[in-house]
Amino acid sequence: MDLNDVSFDGPYLRQMTDLCNELRNHPDADEAIEGILLFIEAHGDADLGSPGPLVHFLEKFFRRGYEEALVRSIERRPTTHTIWMLNRIINGVQEPERSGYVDILAGVARNDTLSEEVRSDARAFLKHQS
């Protein structure tokens, strides 16, 4: 099964969970990070869980390329889900790394080319970072 085969008409969170379980056993599972983030970007309005199977899978790669890939995704096309993921990272790291991630979140909040929903969510996360 491929992530692009997931149908949002059916039990899609179950399908995503099954796919992530398959990927976990793959020796090159980290190669899926970029593709999953592109999927999240393409489906920015979808309910992908809270945090959902994709986030649980990606977070397994914390300190192994996940953070950098997430920042690239946010630079391309921030979504409410990806900035929420960034906020989770912010809450789990120390200075000076934390400040860099907060700056990225602040940039999203100020970017008037983005949807008001994404900017508003970024501002809400920033309020809790002060």
N, CA, C and O atoms as a printed pandas DataFrame, in Angstrom:
     atom_number atom_name residue_name chain_id  residue_number  x_coord  y_coord  z_coord
0              1         N          MET        A               1    0.853   -1.179    0.000
1              2        CA          MET        A               1    0.000    0.000    0.000
2              3         C          MET        A               1    0.899    1.242    0.000
3              4         O          MET        A               1    1.966    1.258    0.614
4              5         N          ASP        A               2    0.454    2.244   -0.680
5              6        CA          ASP        A               2    1.150    3.517   -0.801
6              7         C          ASP        A               2    0.291    4.590   -0.137
7              8         O          ASP        A               2   -0.937    4.514   -0.175
8              9         N          LEU        A               3    0.920    5.567    0.458
9             10        CA          LEU        A               3    0.182    6.638    1.135
10            11         C          LEU        A               3   -0.773    7.340    0.185
11            12         O          LEU        A               3   -1.849    7.773    0.597
12            13         N          ASN        A               4   -0.399    7.456   -1.066
13            14        CA          ASN        A               4   -1.274    8.113   -2.041
14            15         C          ASN        A               4   -2.496    7.279   -2.396
15            16         O          ASN        A               4   -3.402    7.761   -3.076
16            17         N          ASP        A               5   -2.526    6.034   -1.942
17            18        CA          ASP        A               5   -3.692    5.180   -2.156
18            19         C          ASP        A               5   -4.733    5.329   -1.049
19            20         O          ASP        A               5   -5.821    4.760   -1.141
20            21         N          VAL        A               6   -4.410    6.083   -0.011
21            22        CA          VAL        A               6   -5.329    6.268    1.110
22            23         C          VAL        A               6   -6.563    7.003    0.620
23            24         O          VAL        A               6   -6.468    8.045   -0.028
24            25         N          SER        A               7   -7.717    6.446    0.938
25            26        CA          SER        A               7   -8.988    7.043    0.554
26            27         C          SER        A               7   -9.600    7.737    1.764
27            28         O          SER        A               7   -9.843    7.104    2.791
28            29         N          PHE        A               8   -9.845    9.024    1.643
29            30        CA          PHE        A               8  -10.436    9.778    2.745
30            31         C          PHE        A               8  -11.927    9.493    2.894
31            32         O          PHE        A               8  -12.576   10.035    3.789
32            33         N          ASP        A               9  -12.470    8.649    2.027
33            34        CA          ASP        A               9  -13.886    8.286    2.117
34            35         C          ASP        A               9  -14.122    7.153    3.109
35            36         O          ASP        A               9  -15.241    6.971    3.588
36            37         N          GLY        A              10  -13.088    6.402    3.414
37            38        CA          GLY        A              10  -13.241    5.242    4.292
38            39         C          GLY        A              10  -12.469    5.420    5.584
39            40         O          GLY        A              10  -12.253    6.542    6.044
40            41         N          PRO        A              11  -12.056    4.305    6.167
41            42        CA          PRO        A              11  -11.313    4.343    7.434
42            43         C          PRO        A              11   -9.850    4.737    7.206
43            44         O          PRO        A              11   -8.937    3.936    7.406
44            45         N          TYR        A              12   -9.653    5.976    6.786
45            46        CA          TYR        A              12   -8.322    6.407    6.338
46            47         C          TYR        A              12   -7.284    6.424    7.460
47            48         O          TYR        A              12   -6.114    6.139    7.202
48            49         N          LEU        A              13   -7.668    6.747    8.685
49            50        CA          LEU        A              13   -6.682    6.724    9.767
50            51         C          LEU        A              13   -6.193    5.297   10.013
51            52         O          LEU        A              13   -5.024    5.088   10.334
52            53         N          ARG        A              14   -7.068    4.336    9.867
53            54        CA          ARG        A              14   -6.671    2.921    9.991
54            55         C          ARG        A              14   -5.712    2.562    8.861
55            56         O          ARG        A              14   -4.715    1.874    9.083
56            57         N          GLN        A              15   -6.015    3.029    7.648
57            58        CA          GLN        A              15   -5.127    2.757    6.514
58            59         C          GLN        A              15   -3.750    3.375    6.756
59            60         O          GLN        A              15   -2.731    2.748    6.466
60            61         N          MET        A              16   -3.716    4.593    7.282
61            62        CA          MET        A              16   -2.440    5.249    7.569
62            63         C          MET        A              16   -1.673    4.501    8.660
63            64         O          MET        A              16   -0.453    4.351    8.584
64            65         N          THR        A              17   -2.397    4.040    9.667
65            66        CA          THR        A              17   -1.764    3.259   10.739
66            67         C          THR        A              17   -1.143    1.986   10.180
67            68         O          THR        A              17   -0.001    1.654   10.499
68            69         N          ASP        A              18   -1.894    1.277    9.347
69            70        CA          ASP        A              18   -1.379    0.047    8.741
70            71         C          ASP        A              18   -0.139    0.323    7.907
71            72         O          ASP        A              18    0.838   -0.424    7.971
72            73         N          LEU        A              19   -0.178    1.387    7.133
73            74        CA          LEU        A              19    0.968    1.735    6.299
74            75         C          LEU        A              19    2.181    2.068    7.162
75            76         O          LEU        A              19    3.288    1.609    6.880
76            77         N          CYS        A              20    1.981    2.852    8.198
77            78        CA          CYS        A              20    3.098    3.208    9.091
78            79         C          CYS        A              20    3.658    1.978    9.792
79            80         O          CYS        A              20    4.867    1.881   10.001
80            81         N          ASN        A              21    2.791    1.041   10.157
81            82        CA          ASN        A              21    3.271   -0.202   10.764
82            83         C          ASN        A              21    4.137   -0.988    9.782
83            84         O          ASN        A              21    5.150   -1.570   10.170
84            85         N          GLU        A              22    3.740   -1.004    8.522
85            86        CA          GLU        A              22    4.554   -1.660    7.487
86            87         C          GLU        A              22    5.900   -0.962    7.345
87            88         O          GLU        A              22    6.941   -1.614    7.269
88            89         N          LEU        A              23    5.871    0.356    7.311
89            90        CA          LEU        A              23    7.096    1.138    7.126
90            91         C          LEU        A              23    8.079    0.963    8.281
91            92         O          LEU        A              23    9.291    0.944    8.067
92            93         N          ARG        A              24    7.565    0.836    9.492
93            94        CA          ARG        A              24    8.434    0.703   10.670
94            95         C          ARG        A              24    9.395   -0.475   10.538
95            96         O          ARG        A              24   10.512   -0.434   11.054
96            97         N          ASN        A              25    8.961   -1.506    9.858
97            98        CA          ASN        A              25    9.774   -2.708    9.709
98            99         C          ASN        A              25   10.716   -2.648    8.524
99           100         O          ASN        A              25   11.512   -3.564    8.323
100          101         N          HIS        A              26   10.643   -1.609    7.754
101          102        CA          HIS        A              26   11.488   -1.483    6.568
102          103         C          HIS        A              26   12.844   -0.925    6.973
103          104         O          HIS        A              26   12.911    0.029    7.749
104          105         N          PRO        A              27   13.926   -1.505    6.460
105          106        CA          PRO        A              27   15.258   -1.031    6.855
106          107         C          PRO        A              27   15.551    0.417    6.443
107          108         O          PRO        A              27   16.391    1.073    7.060
108          109         N          ASP        A              28   14.884    0.909    5.432
109          110        CA          ASP        A              28   15.086    2.287    4.979
110          111         C          ASP        A              28   13.862    3.145    5.282
111          112         O          ASP        A              28   13.486    4.001    4.482
112          113         N          ALA        A              29   13.248    2.917    6.423
113          114        CA          ALA        A              29   12.010    3.619    6.777
114          115         C          ALA        A              29   12.182    5.130    6.783
115          116         O          ALA        A              29   11.240    5.865    6.488
116          117         N          ASP        A              30   13.381    5.597    7.117
117          118        CA          ASP        A              30   13.608    7.041    7.166
118          119         C          ASP        A              30   13.451    7.706    5.805
119          120         O          ASP        A              30   13.239    8.916    5.724
120          121         N          GLU        A              31   13.551    6.935    4.756
121          122        CA          GLU        A              31   13.365    7.498    3.413
122          123         C          GLU        A              31   11.927    7.916    3.147
123          124         O          GLU        A              31   11.653    8.602    2.162
124          125         N          ALA        A              32   11.011    7.513    4.008
125          126        CA          ALA        A              32    9.601    7.873    3.847
126          127         C          ALA        A              32    9.281    9.242    4.455
127          128         O          ALA        A              32    8.196    9.777    4.227
128          129         N          ILE        A              33   10.195    9.803    5.213
129          130        CA          ILE        A              33    9.925   11.071    5.913
130          131         C          ILE        A              33    9.458   12.151    4.940
131          132         O          ILE        A              33    8.403   12.756    5.132
132          133         N          GLU        A              34   10.239   12.384    3.909
133          134        CA          GLU        A              34    9.929   13.454    2.943
134          135         C          GLU        A              34    8.580   13.213    2.272
135          136         O          GLU        A              34    7.783   14.141    2.142
136          137         N          GLY        A              35    8.318   11.995    1.851
137          138        CA          GLY        A              35    7.054   11.678    1.185
138          139         C          GLY        A              35    5.850   11.885    2.085
139          140         O          GLY        A              35    4.809   12.370    1.640
140          141         N          ILE        A              36    5.991   11.520    3.344
141          142        CA          ILE        A              36    4.891   11.716    4.293
142          143         C          ILE        A              36    4.636   13.207    4.495
143          144         O          ILE        A              36    3.483   13.638    4.542
144          145         N          LEU        A              37    5.684   13.984    4.612
145          146        CA          LEU        A              37    5.496   15.430    4.770
146          147         C          LEU        A              37    4.864   16.055    3.524
147          148         O          LEU        A              37    4.033   16.956    3.639
148          149         N          LEU        A              38    5.243   15.593    2.359
149          150        CA          LEU        A              38    4.599   16.087    1.129
150          151         C          LEU        A              38    3.117   15.723    1.117
151          152         O          LEU        A              38    2.287   16.518    0.678
152          153         N          PHE        A              39    2.784   14.534    1.593
153          154        CA          PHE        A              39    1.386   14.111    1.694
154          155         C          PHE        A              39    0.625   15.034    2.647
155          156         O          PHE        A              39   -0.489   15.460    2.342
156          157         N          ILE        A              40    1.220   15.341    3.792
157          158        CA          ILE        A              40    0.573   16.239    4.756
158          159         C          ILE        A              40    0.370   17.619    4.134
159          160         O          ILE        A              40   -0.679   18.236    4.319
160          161         N          GLU        A              41    1.361   18.098    3.407
161          162        CA          GLU        A              41    1.233   19.398    2.728
162          163         C          GLU        A              41    0.071   19.369    1.737
163          164         O          GLU        A              41   -0.715   20.313    1.666
164          165         N          ALA        A              42   -0.033   18.291    0.979
165          166        CA          ALA        A              42   -1.071   18.184   -0.054
166          167         C          ALA        A              42   -2.468   18.039    0.541
167          168         O          ALA        A              42   -3.463   18.332   -0.123
168          169         N          HIS        A              43   -2.543   17.588    1.789
169          170        CA          HIS        A              43   -3.840   17.355    2.434
170          171         C          HIS        A              43   -3.949   18.194    3.711
171          172         O          HIS        A              43   -4.352   17.710    4.769
172          173         N          GLY        A              44   -3.579   19.457    3.572
173          174        CA          GLY        A              44   -3.539   20.357    4.712
174          175         C          GLY        A              44   -4.855   20.551    5.431
175          176         O          GLY        A              44   -4.867   20.905    6.610
176          177         N          ASP        A              45   -5.962   20.327    4.747
177          178        CA          ASP        A              45   -7.273   20.512    5.369
178          179         C          ASP        A              45   -7.844   19.223    5.947
179          180         O          ASP        A              45   -8.904   19.250    6.574
180          181         N          ALA        A              46   -7.175   18.114    5.752
181          182        CA          ALA        A              46   -7.679   16.818    6.220
182          183         C          ALA        A              46   -7.395   16.629    7.709
183          184         O          ALA        A              46   -6.407   17.139    8.238
184          185         N          ASP        A              47   -8.268   15.900    8.361
185          186        CA          ASP        A              47   -8.051   15.518    9.755
186          187         C          ASP        A              47   -7.117   14.308    9.744
187          188         O          ASP        A              47   -7.526   13.200    9.399
188          189         N          LEU        A              48   -5.871   14.532   10.121
189          190        CA          LEU        A              48   -4.870   13.464   10.079
190          191         C          LEU        A              48   -4.627   12.855   11.455
191          192         O          LEU        A              48   -3.654   12.128   11.655
192          193         N          GLY        A              49   -5.505   13.151   12.392
193          194        CA          GLY        A              49   -5.376   12.599   13.725
194          195         C          GLY        A              49   -4.786   13.608   14.688
195          196         O          GLY        A              49   -4.401   14.713   14.305
196          197         N          SER        A              50   -4.723   13.204   15.944
197          198        CA          SER        A              50   -4.256   14.116   16.974
198          199         C          SER        A              50   -3.367   13.366   17.971
199          200         O          SER        A              50   -3.869   13.014   19.039
200          201         N          PRO        A              51   -2.132   13.106   17.713
201          202        CA          PRO        A              51   -1.392   13.590   16.564
202          203         C          PRO        A              51   -1.553   12.725   15.319
203          204         O          PRO        A              51   -1.301   13.201   14.212
204          205         N          GLY        A              52   -1.955   11.504   15.466
205          206        CA          GLY        A              52   -2.194   10.654   14.314
206          207         C          GLY        A              52   -1.018    9.752   13.993
207          208         O          GLY        A              52    0.098    9.978   14.460
208          209         N          PRO        A              53   -1.278    8.728   13.193
209          210        CA          PRO        A              53   -0.244    7.732   12.884
210          211         C          PRO        A              53    0.946    8.295   12.122
211          212         O          PRO        A              53    2.074    7.844   12.316
212          213         N          LEU        A              54    0.711    9.265   11.265
213          214        CA          LEU        A              54    1.831    9.822   10.498
214          215         C          LEU        A              54    2.811   10.543   11.415
215          216         O          LEU        A              54    4.025   10.401   11.272
216          217         N          VAL        A              55    2.279   11.314   12.353
217          218        CA          VAL        A              55    3.139   12.044   13.286
218          219         C          VAL        A              55    3.882   11.065   14.190
219          220         O          VAL        A              55    5.079   11.221   14.430
220          221         N          HIS        A              56    3.176   10.063   14.685
221          222        CA          HIS        A              56    3.851    9.069   15.530
222          223         C          HIS        A              56    4.998    8.407   14.775
223          224         O          HIS        A              56    6.073    8.191   15.335
224          225         N          PHE        A              57    4.770    8.091   13.517
225          226        CA          PHE        A              57    5.825    7.483   12.711
226          227         C          PHE        A              57    6.994    8.452   12.533
227          228         O          PHE        A              57    8.148    8.084   12.749
228          229         N          LEU        A              58    6.692    9.685   12.139
229          230        CA          LEU        A              58    7.747   10.659   11.887
230          231         C          LEU        A              58    8.564   10.956   13.137
231          232         O          LEU        A              58    9.783   11.109   13.062
232          233         N          GLU        A              59    7.910   11.036   14.268
233          234        CA          GLU        A              59    8.619   11.375   15.490
234          235         C          GLU        A              59    9.617   10.301   15.919
235          236         O          GLU        A              59   10.478   10.560   16.759
236          237         N          LYS        A              60    9.512    9.118   15.360
237          238        CA          LYS        A              60   10.507    8.069   15.624
238          239         C          LYS        A              60   11.878    8.485   15.078
239          240         O          LYS        A              60   12.906    7.929   15.464
240          241         N          PHE        A              61   11.875    9.456   14.188
241          242        CA          PHE        A              61   13.113    9.904   13.549
242          243         C          PHE        A              61   13.612   11.229   14.115
243          244         O          PHE        A              61   14.404   11.927   13.482
244          245         N          PHE        A              62   13.138   11.568   15.315
245          246        CA          PHE        A              62   13.630   12.742   16.021
246          247         C          PHE        A              62   15.131   12.582   16.219
247          248         O          PHE        A              62   15.614   11.544   16.672
248          249         N          ARG        A              63   15.848   13.635   15.870
249          250        CA          ARG        A              63   17.318   13.653   15.926
250          251         C          ARG        A              63   17.965   12.769   14.867
251          252         O          ARG        A              63   19.158   12.472   14.925
252          253         N          ARG        A              64   17.149   12.357   13.899
253          254        CA          ARG        A              64   17.678   11.543   12.796
254          255         C          ARG        A              64   17.148   12.038   11.448
255          256         O          ARG        A              64   16.917   11.248   10.533
256          257         N          GLY        A              65   16.961   13.350   11.339
257          258        CA          GLY        A              65   16.550   13.942   10.078
258          259         C          GLY        A              65   15.129   14.477   10.027
259          260         O          GLY        A              65   14.778   15.228    9.117
260          261         N          TYR        A              66   14.316   14.098   10.992
261          262        CA          TYR        A              66   12.919   14.529   11.004
262          263         C          TYR        A              66   12.779   16.044   11.113
263          264         O          TYR        A              66   12.012   16.655   10.368
264          265         N          GLU        A              67   13.517   16.647   12.039
265          266        CA          GLU        A              67   13.366   18.087   12.272
266          267         C          GLU        A              67   13.711   18.894   11.028
267          268         O          GLU        A              67   12.985   19.816   10.655
268          269         N          GLU        A              68   14.818   18.543   10.393
269          270        CA          GLU        A              68   15.243   19.263    9.195
270          271         C          GLU        A              68   14.218   19.115    8.071
271          272         O          GLU        A              68   13.916   20.076    7.364
272          273         N          ALA        A              69   13.693   17.913    7.915
273          274        CA          ALA        A              69   12.681   17.669    6.875
274          275         C          ALA        A              69   11.402   18.450    7.176
275          276         O          ALA        A              69   10.770   18.984    6.264
276          277         N          LEU        A              70   11.020   18.517    8.449
277          278        CA          LEU        A              70    9.826   19.265    8.823
278          279         C          LEU        A              70   10.005   20.753    8.535
279          280         O          LEU        A              70    9.084   21.405    8.041
280          281         N          VAL        A              71   11.171   21.288    8.839
281          282        CA          VAL        A              71   11.433   22.708    8.555
282          283         C          VAL        A              71   11.338   22.963    7.053
283          284         O          VAL        A              71   10.752   23.962    6.634
284          285         N          ARG        A              72   11.900   22.085    6.249
285          286        CA          ARG        A              72   11.791   22.249    4.788
286          287         C          ARG        A              72   10.326   22.226    4.352
287          288         O          ARG        A              72    9.923   23.004    3.487
288          289         N          SER        A              73    9.537   21.347    4.942
289          290        CA          SER        A              73    8.117   21.265    4.619
290          291         C          SER        A              73    7.402   22.563    4.971
291          292         O          SER        A              73    6.590   23.063    4.193
292          293         N          ILE        A              74    7.703   23.100    6.137
293          294        CA          ILE        A              74    7.079   24.355    6.563
294          295         C          ILE        A              74    7.519   25.494    5.651
295          296         O          ILE        A              74    6.727   26.388    5.354
296          297         N          GLU        A              75    8.744   25.472    5.214
297          298        CA          GLU        A              75    9.214   26.505    4.281
298          299         C          GLU        A              75    8.487   26.400    2.939
299          300         O          GLU        A              75    8.231   27.414    2.291
300          301         N          ARG        A              76    8.157   25.183    2.524
301          302        CA          ARG        A              76    7.446   24.992    1.254
302          303         C          ARG        A              76    5.980   25.371    1.369
303          304         O          ARG        A              76    5.464   26.170    0.588
304          305         N          ARG        A              77    5.309   24.774    2.370
305          306        CA          ARG        A              77    3.856   24.918    2.465
306          307         C          ARG        A              77    3.387   24.556    3.871
307          308         O          ARG        A              77    2.992   23.417    4.119
308          309         N          PRO        A              78    3.426   25.504    4.781
309          310        CA          PRO        A              78    3.001   25.193    6.151
310          311         C          PRO        A              78    1.521   24.851    6.213
311          312         O          PRO        A              78    0.699   25.445    5.515
312          313         N          THR        A              79    1.203   23.899    7.047
313          314        CA          THR        A              79   -0.189   23.523    7.304
314          315         C          THR        A              79   -0.410   23.591    8.811
315          316         O          THR        A              79    0.549   23.686    9.577
316          317         N          THR        A              80   -1.641   23.543    9.228
317          318        CA          THR        A              80   -1.903   23.544   10.665
318          319         C          THR        A              80   -1.246   22.326   11.313
319          320         O          THR        A              80   -0.771   22.410   12.446
320          321         N          HIS        A              81   -1.216   21.209   10.615
321          322        CA          HIS        A              81   -0.619   19.990   11.178
322          323         C          HIS        A              81    0.899   20.112   11.296
323          324         O          HIS        A              81    1.471   19.703   12.306
324          325         N          THR        A              82    1.557   20.669   10.278
325          326        CA          THR        A              82    3.016   20.741   10.349
326          327         C          THR        A              82    3.490   21.778   11.364
327          328         O          THR        A              82    4.530   21.587   11.995
328          329         N          ILE        A              83    2.753   22.865   11.530
329          330        CA          ILE        A              83    3.195   23.823   12.553
330          331         C          ILE        A              83    2.901   23.274   13.946
331          332         O          ILE        A              83    3.620   23.589   14.894
332          333         N          TRP        A              84    1.875   22.474   14.082
333          334        CA          TRP        A              84    1.600   21.791   15.342
334          335         C          TRP        A              84    2.740   20.814   15.651
335          336         O          TRP        A              84    3.167   20.692   16.799
336          337         N          MET        A              85    3.225   20.124   14.618
337          338        CA          MET        A              85    4.361   19.221   14.777
338          339         C          MET        A              85    5.604   20.010   15.209
339          340         O          MET        A              85    6.361   19.562   16.071
340          341         N          LEU        A              86    5.808   21.180   14.608
341          342        CA          LEU        A              86    6.931   22.024   14.991
342          343         C          LEU        A              86    6.802   22.451   16.452
343          344         O          LEU        A              86    7.792   22.468   17.184
344          345         N          ASN        A              87    5.600   22.791   16.872
345          346        CA          ASN        A              87    5.374   23.175   18.259
346          347         C          ASN        A              87    5.724   22.027   19.206
347          348         O          ASN        A              87    6.259   22.263   20.290
348          349         N          ARG        A              88    5.433   20.805   18.815
349          350        CA          ARG        A              88    5.794   19.642   19.630
350          351         C          ARG        A              88    7.315   19.540   19.767
351          352         O          ARG        A              88    7.829   19.189   20.829
352          353         N          ILE        A              89    8.020   19.848   18.690
353          354        CA          ILE        A              89    9.487   19.829   18.761
354          355         C          ILE        A              89    9.964   20.939   19.697
355          356         O          ILE        A              89   10.828   20.711   20.543
356          357         N          ILE        A              90    9.404   22.137   19.547
357          358        CA          ILE        A              90    9.794   23.273   20.388
358          359         C          ILE        A              90    9.656   22.907   21.866
359          360         O          ILE        A              90   10.507   23.251   22.686
360          361         N          ASN        A              91    8.583   22.214   22.186
361          362        CA          ASN        A              91    8.339   21.850   23.579
362          363         C          ASN        A              91    9.306   20.787   24.097
363          364         O          ASN        A              91    9.358   20.531   25.300
364          365         N          GLY        A              92   10.066   20.171   23.204
365          366        CA          GLY        A              92   10.951   19.097   23.615
366          367         C          GLY        A              92   12.433   19.378   23.479
367          368         O          GLY        A              92   13.256   18.489   23.695
368          369         N          VAL        A              93   12.786   20.614   23.121
369          370        CA          VAL        A              93   14.208   20.946   22.954
370          371         C          VAL        A              93   14.574   22.137   23.832
371          372         O          VAL        A              93   13.706   22.846   24.341
372          373         N          GLN        A              94   15.858   22.336   23.995
373          374        CA          GLN        A              94   16.388   23.415   24.823
374          375         C          GLN        A              94   17.009   24.503   23.945
375          376         O          GLN        A              94   17.165   24.335   22.735
376          377         N          GLU        A              95   17.355   25.614   24.582
377          378        CA          GLU        A              95   18.071   26.693   23.889
378          379         C          GLU        A              95   19.467   26.210   23.526
379          380         O          GLU        A              95   20.015   25.365   24.235
380          381         N          PRO        A              96   20.047   26.701   22.477
381          382        CA          PRO        A              96   19.573   27.713   21.530
382          383         C          PRO        A              96   18.712   27.131   20.409
383          384         O          PRO        A              96   18.117   27.873   19.628
384          385         N          GLU        A              97   18.649   25.816   20.334
385          386        CA          GLU        A              97   17.858   25.165   19.285
386          387         C          GLU        A              97   16.405   25.624   19.315
387          388         O          GLU        A              97   15.803   25.874   18.272
388          389         N          ARG        A              98   15.858   25.729   20.498
389          390        CA          ARG        A              98   14.457   26.123   20.672
390          391         C          ARG        A              98   14.170   27.470   20.013
391          392         O          ARG        A              98   13.157   27.624   19.331
392          393         N          SER        A              99   15.046   28.432   20.208
393          394        CA          SER        A              99   14.845   29.776   19.635
394          395         C          SER        A              99   14.761   29.736   18.123
395          396         O          SER        A              99   13.966   30.463   17.527
396          397         N          GLY        A             100   15.561   28.905   17.499
397          398        CA          GLY        A             100   15.514   28.792   16.046
398          399         C          GLY        A             100   14.164   28.294   15.559
399          400         O          GLY        A             100   13.629   28.795   14.570
400          401         N          TYR        A             101   13.620   27.313   16.252
401          402        CA          TYR        A             101   12.307   26.791   15.873
402          403         C          TYR        A             101   11.195   27.803   16.163
403          404         O          TYR        A             101   10.243   27.918   15.391
404          405         N          VAL        A             102   11.314   28.532   17.267
405          406        CA          VAL        A             102   10.334   29.575   17.583
406          407         C          VAL        A             102   10.368   30.652   16.503
407          408         O          VAL        A             102    9.322   31.177   16.122
408          409         N          ASP        A             103   11.556   30.985   16.009
409          410        CA          ASP        A             103   11.669   31.976   14.930
410          411         C          ASP        A             103   10.954   31.502   13.667
411          412         O          ASP        A             103   10.313   32.298   12.980
412          413         N          ILE        A             104   11.058   30.235   13.366
413          414        CA          ILE        A             104   10.355   29.684   12.197
414          415         C          ILE        A             104    8.852   29.808   12.389
415          416         O          ILE        A             104    8.137   30.208   11.470
416          417         N          LEU        A             105    8.371   29.470   13.570
417          418        CA          LEU        A             105    6.950   29.587   13.882
418          419         C          LEU        A             105    6.489   31.038   13.789
419          420         O          LEU        A             105    5.399   31.312   13.287
420          421         N          ALA        A             106    7.313   31.967   14.271
421          422        CA          ALA        A             106    6.978   33.392   14.187
422          423         C          ALA        A             106    6.905   33.847   12.739
423          424         O          ALA        A             106    6.061   34.672   12.386
424          425         N          GLY        A             107    7.781   33.317   11.904
425          426        CA          GLY        A             107    7.741   33.649   10.481
426          427         C          GLY        A             107    6.443   33.205    9.827
427          428         O          GLY        A             107    5.898   33.908    8.976
428          429         N          VAL        A             108    5.951   32.047   10.223
429          430        CA          VAL        A             108    4.662   31.569    9.710
430          431         C          VAL        A             108    3.558   32.513   10.172
431          432         O          VAL        A             108    2.689   32.881    9.382
432          433         N          ALA        A             109    3.583   32.903   11.430
433          434        CA          ALA        A             109    2.543   33.785   11.975
434          435         C          ALA        A             109    2.497   35.131   11.258
435          436         O          ALA        A             109    1.431   35.734   11.133
436          437         N          ARG        A             110    3.651   35.603   10.790
437          438        CA          ARG        A             110    3.716   36.914   10.114
438          439         C          ARG        A             110    3.480   36.844    8.607
439          440         O          ARG        A             110    3.298   37.883    7.972
440          441         N          ASN        A             111    3.479   35.680    8.035
441          442        CA          ASN        A             111    3.422   35.533    6.583
442          443         C          ASN        A             111    1.996   35.734    6.069
443          444         O          ASN        A             111    1.164   34.831    6.160
444          445         N          ASP        A             112    1.721   36.919    5.531
445          446        CA          ASP        A             112    0.356   37.234    5.093
446          447         C          ASP        A             112   -0.042   36.570    3.785
447          448         O          ASP        A             112   -1.149   36.800    3.298
448          449         N          THR        A             113    0.823   35.758    3.205
449          450        CA          THR        A             113    0.435   34.996    2.021
450          451         C          THR        A             113   -0.195   33.655    2.404
451          452         O          THR        A             113   -0.721   32.943    1.548
452          453         N          LEU        A             114   -0.137   33.319    3.686
453          454        CA          LEU        A             114   -0.697   32.052    4.174
454          455         C          LEU        A             114   -2.138   32.247    4.618
455          456         O          LEU        A             114   -2.593   33.373    4.820
456          457         N          SER        A             115   -2.840   31.148    4.767
457          458        CA          SER        A             115   -4.226   31.232    5.222
458          459         C          SER        A             115   -4.285   31.789    6.640
459          460         O          SER        A             115   -3.352   31.624    7.426
460          461         N          GLU        A             116   -5.369   32.434    6.944
461          462        CA          GLU        A             116   -5.552   32.984    8.293
462          463         C          GLU        A             116   -5.553   31.865    9.326
463          464         O          GLU        A             116   -5.078   32.065   10.445
464          465         N          GLU        A             117   -6.072   30.703    8.979
465          466        CA          GLU        A             117   -6.100   29.581    9.921
466          467         C          GLU        A             117   -4.683   29.168   10.330
467          468         O          GLU        A             117   -4.410   28.984   11.516
468          469         N          VAL        A             118   -3.798   29.023    9.371
469          470        CA          VAL        A             118   -2.420   28.625    9.666
470          471         C          VAL        A             118   -1.726   29.714   10.478
471          472         O          VAL        A             118   -1.047   29.418   11.461
472          473         N          ARG        A             119   -1.890   30.953   10.078
473          474        CA          ARG        A             119   -1.252   32.063   10.800
474          475         C          ARG        A             119   -1.792   32.176   12.225
475          476         O          ARG        A             119   -1.031   32.402   13.166
476          477         N          SER        A             120   -3.093   32.019   12.377
477          478        CA          SER        A             120   -3.719   32.088   13.698
478          479         C          SER        A             120   -3.230   30.959   14.598
479          480         O          SER        A             120   -2.954   31.180   15.777
480          481         N          ASP        A             121   -3.123   29.765   14.054
481          482        CA          ASP        A             121   -2.611   28.643   14.835
482          483         C          ASP        A             121   -1.165   28.901   15.259
483          484         O          ASP        A             121   -0.783   28.601   16.390
484          485         N          ALA        A             122   -0.372   29.454   14.357
485          486        CA          ALA        A             122    1.023   29.773   14.691
486          487         C          ALA        A             122    1.070   30.808   15.813
487          488         O          ALA        A             122    1.874   30.681   16.736
488          489         N          ARG        A             123    0.225   31.820   15.745
489          490        CA          ARG        A             123    0.191   32.844   16.800
490          491         C          ARG        A             123   -0.216   32.224   18.145
491          492         O          ARG        A             123    0.341   32.567   19.188
492          493         N          ALA        A             124   -1.182   31.317   18.107
493          494        CA          ALA        A             124   -1.621   30.661   19.343
494          495         C          ALA        A             124   -0.487   29.839   19.959
495          496         O          ALA        A             124   -0.299   29.861   21.176
496          497         N          PHE        A             125    0.258   29.125   19.141
497          498        CA          PHE        A             125    1.397   28.361   19.664
498          499         C          PHE        A             125    2.455   29.295   20.234
499          500         O          PHE        A             125    3.066   29.000   21.261
500          501         N          LEU        A             126    2.670   30.427   19.561
501          502        CA          LEU        A             126    3.672   31.378   20.038
502          503         C          LEU        A             126    3.318   31.948   21.395
503          504         O          LEU        A             126    4.210   32.200   22.206
504          505         N          LYS        A             127    2.042   32.157   21.664
505          506        CA          LYS        A             127    1.621   32.700   22.957
506          507         C          LYS        A             127    2.069   31.789   24.096
507          508         O          LYS        A             127    2.372   32.260   25.192
508          509         N          HIS        A             128    2.109   30.498   23.835
509          510        CA          HIS        A             128    2.496   29.541   24.880
510          511         C          HIS        A             128    4.013   29.367   24.986
511          512         O          HIS        A             128    4.510   28.671   25.871
512          513         N          GLN        A             129    4.735   30.011   24.070
513          514        CA          GLN        A             129    6.195   29.888   24.073
514          515         C          GLN        A             129    6.867   31.028   24.813
515          516         O          GLN        A             129    8.072   30.977   25.059
516          517         N          SER        A             130    6.120   32.042   25.168
517          518        CA          SER        A             130    6.709   33.222   25.818
518          519         C          SER        A             130    7.034   32.963   27.263
519          520         O          SER        A             130    7.535   33.851   27.953
